[in-house]
Amino acid sequence: MSEAHQSPISPGRSWYEDSVGERARYPSLDGSTRADVLVVGGGFTGLSAALHLARAGVDVVLCEAARLGDGASGRNGGQFGTGQRRWPEEMEDLYGPERARRLFAMAEDAKAGLHETMLREGIEADFRPGQISLAHRARYVDEFRRHADWLAERYDYPHLRFMDREETAGRLGSGVYHAGLRDVGTGHLHPMKLLVGLGRAARRAGARLHEDTKIEALTRGEGGLWQARTARGTVTAARVLLATNAHGGRLEPKSAAHVMPIRSFIASTEPLAEPHRVLPGNEAADDSRFVVRYFRKSADGRLLFGGREAYTSASGDIAGQIRRQVVSIWPHLSDVRFTHAWGGSVAVTMPRMPYVAEPQPGLDVIAGFSGHGVMLTHWLGRLYAGRLTGEGETLADLRDLDIPAFPGGTWLRAPLLFLAMTWYALRDRL
Ligand SMILES: Cc1cc2nc3c(=O)[nH]c(=O)nc-3n(C[C@H](O)[C@H](O)[C@H](O)COP(=O)(O)OP(=O)(O)OC[C@H]3O[C@@H](n4cnc5c(N)ncnc54)[C@H](O)[C@@H]3O)c2cc1C
């Protein structure tokens, strides 16, 4: 068991926290230091960038305001998915077929790259193969069927298959969904184990990691060098990566307007008495709701169920609301005990594609994974490192997406989004 720790930036203590084992502590920065690159944010994106920069011999300092993983990376659903958050058929409409193909291929590289890193660095994170997507309305069934054909025929992706209602019910242990897709080319893992392993690997490679070290202000001074102010010191660096995702606040105001924080919540049960009655094949699952329900079993047979979003800071009775959603799928779980309930902040963008930009010279931002960052974050951190160490402009396809700012600017976007999301959430019930 790890020591009791409650994230100061995310509500509730997660089951991941209680099952990760020993977590190394990294010292807070006391005094002033210099580095080639300063990485702000100790989630998957920042740690991957720090790891790959350090492996290439770059002097890198990473500052994390809380503890590594206290943002989304240590508290999420752990599902990889396939491709980007948008399906390729939607991306073709938005960005044209060639770029859509490249973006899909990038996400496949991301999957392979994460497995490679885990293997190379000896990170054991309970990876399990398989993911199913579920149609909660009959009107999505044809779309699901077309999606499976599209991936097989146009994207040479042979691992995803359409499932009719009966097969879906068998794989889920419940007949409430109309159809499904089964993807055996992806999977899910324990995100905090991955996070802790990435931290250890980055440190071993020579990155200097500091927890409890919030960057309070960033200014560009003489010679174009960046000065980052913390409570007890400064970091001077030629380049800065902001990997703060939903937690960046207004540290860099230009990019803040492009990324919006949304709360998402998960609750976990005690180990199920009859685990074979729920997801007997141990796949992860998500559904077609706008306010998506996502769930899977842990390696020790608990149900981890995410299913509620909030667009304000209130978290309410997380477990109570999630219990109702669980019982609507598996009525036999009406008395199951929930041991943990927690939330985290997802960073979304208008088109639900990552925001990759250099809003000021030498200052890059990678954020806005829109609930699809478990495998992409690691890859984008690695591509960022590659870009700085001479592998070329590997992030070009994402940098040129021109993600628009949210309407209403950083002040009005929250109430406007609240209205829009409430409308979509209502549509889930129709
Ligand atoms: C409940 C939940 C469920 C999710 N489920 C899934 C899923 O199943 N599959 C999937 O693909 N994605 C999922 N996601 C999204 C995924 O977790 C994120 O895309 C990913 O973890 C983002 O990683 P990151 O490193 O970019 O950001 P984060 O992990 O959020 O890290 C940002 C860090 O920056 C730090 N920071 C911010 N400002 C400063 C500052 N000024 N100085 C220093 N540090 C600072 C924060 O403290 C934080 O630790 C989920 C997210 C949540 C919240």
The ligand as a Tripos MOL2 file, in Angstrom:
@<TRIPOS>MOLECULE
LIG
   53    58     1     0     0
SMALL
NO_CHARGES

@<TRIPOS>ATOM
      1 C1        -11.8220   10.4540  -14.8940 C.3       1 LIG1
      2 C2        -11.0540   10.4030  -16.1890 C.ar      1 LIG1
      3 C3        -11.1710    9.2840  -17.0200 C.ar      1 LIG1
      4 C4        -10.4410    9.2070  -18.2140 C.ar      1 LIG1
      5 N1        -10.4780    8.0580  -18.9370 N.ar      1 LIG1
      6 C5         -9.6970    7.9250  -20.0330 C.ar      1 LIG1
      7 C6         -9.6390    6.6920  -20.7390 C.ar      1 LIG1
      8 O1        -10.2110    5.6730  -20.3310 O.2       1 LIG1
      9 N2         -8.8800    6.6350  -21.8660 N.ar      1 LIG1
     10 C7         -8.1730    7.7260  -22.3150 C.ar      1 LIG1
     11 O2         -7.5000    7.6200  -23.3460 O.2       1 LIG1
     12 N3         -8.1760    8.8990  -21.6370 N.ar      1 LIG1
     13 C8         -8.9030    9.0190  -20.5150 C.ar      1 LIG1
     14 N4         -8.8810   10.1850  -19.8100 N.ar      1 LIG1
     15 C9         -8.0130   11.2780  -20.2690 C.3       1 LIG1
     16 C10        -6.5390   11.0370  -19.9350 C.3       1 LIG1
     17 O3         -6.4180   10.6990  -18.5840 O.3       1 LIG1
     18 C11        -5.7490   12.3170  -20.2690 C.3       1 LIG1
     19 O4         -5.8810   12.6050  -21.6450 O.3       1 LIG1
     20 C12        -4.2680   12.2210  -19.9480 C.3       1 LIG1
     21 O5         -4.0190   11.6400  -18.7010 O.3       1 LIG1
     22 C13        -3.6580   13.6200  -20.0220 C.3       1 LIG1
     23 O6         -2.3290   13.5660  -19.5930 O.3       1 LIG1
     24 P1         -1.4780   14.8910  -19.4350 P.3       1 LIG1
     25 O7         -0.1300   14.5020  -18.9810 O.co2     1 LIG1
     26 O8         -1.5580   15.6770  -20.6950 O.co2     1 LIG1
     27 O9         -2.2480   15.7430  -18.3380 O.3       1 LIG1
     28 P2         -2.4330   15.4910  -16.7260 P.3       1 LIG1
     29 O10        -2.2480   14.0710  -16.3580 O.co2     1 LIG1
     30 O11        -3.7190   16.1260  -16.3270 O.co2     1 LIG1
     31 O12        -1.2150   16.2660  -16.1260 O.3       1 LIG1
     32 C14        -1.1240   17.6640  -16.0840 C.3       1 LIG1
     33 C15        -0.2960   18.0040  -14.8520 C.3       1 LIG1
     34 O13         0.1200   19.3730  -14.9360 O.3       1 LIG1
     35 C16         0.2410   19.8330  -13.6170 C.3       1 LIG1
     36 N5          0.2600   21.3050  -13.6370 N.ar      1 LIG1
     37 C17        -0.7230   22.1460  -14.0540 C.ar      1 LIG1
     38 N6         -0.3510   23.4280  -13.9390 N.ar      1 LIG1
     39 C18         0.9110   23.4010  -13.4280 C.ar      1 LIG1
     40 C19         1.8500   24.4210  -13.0730 C.ar      1 LIG1
     41 N7          1.5460   25.7270  -13.2170 N.pl3     1 LIG1
     42 N8          3.0550   24.0580  -12.5850 N.ar      1 LIG1
     43 C20         3.3750   22.7550  -12.4420 C.ar      1 LIG1
     44 N9          2.5130   21.7290  -12.7610 N.ar      1 LIG1
     45 C21         1.3100   22.0620  -13.2390 C.ar      1 LIG1
     46 C22        -0.9890   19.2600  -12.9090 C.3       1 LIG1
     47 O14        -0.8420   19.2680  -11.5070 O.3       1 LIG1
     48 C23        -1.0730   17.8690  -13.5400 C.3       1 LIG1
     49 O15        -0.4640   16.8820  -12.7500 O.3       1 LIG1
     50 C24        -9.6110   10.2990  -18.6190 C.ar      1 LIG1
     51 C25        -9.4980   11.4230  -17.7900 C.ar      1 LIG1
     52 C26       -10.2070   11.4770  -16.5910 C.ar      1 LIG1
     53 C27       -10.0520   12.6790  -15.7050 C.3       1 LIG1
@<TRIPOS>BOND
     1     1     2 1
     2     2     3 ar
     3     2    52 ar
     4     3     4 ar
     5     4     5 ar
     6     4    50 ar
     7     5     6 ar
     8     6     7 ar
     9     6    13 1
    10     7     8 2
    11     7     9 ar
    12     9    10 ar
    13    10    11 2
    14    10    12 ar
    15    12    13 ar
    16    13    14 ar
    17    14    15 1
    18    14    50 ar
    19    15    16 1
    20    16    17 1
    21    16    18 1
    22    18    19 1
    23    18    20 1
    24    20    21 1
    25    20    22 1
    26    22    23 1
    27    23    24 1
    28    24    25 2
    29    24    26 1
    30    24    27 1
    31    27    28 1
    32    28    29 2
    33    28    30 1
    34    28    31 1
    35    31    32 1
    36    32    33 1
    37    33    34 1
    38    33    48 1
    39    34    35 1
    40    35    36 1
    41    35    46 1
    42    36    37 ar
    43    36    45 ar
    44    37    38 ar
    45    38    39 ar
    46    39    40 ar
    47    39    45 ar
    48    40    41 1
    49    40    42 ar
    50    42    43 ar
    51    43    44 ar
    52    44    45 ar
    53    46    47 1
    54    46    48 1
    55    48    49 1
    56    50    51 ar
    57    51    52 ar
    58    52    53 1
@<TRIPOS>SUBSTRUCTURE
     1 LIG1         1 GROUP 0 **** ****
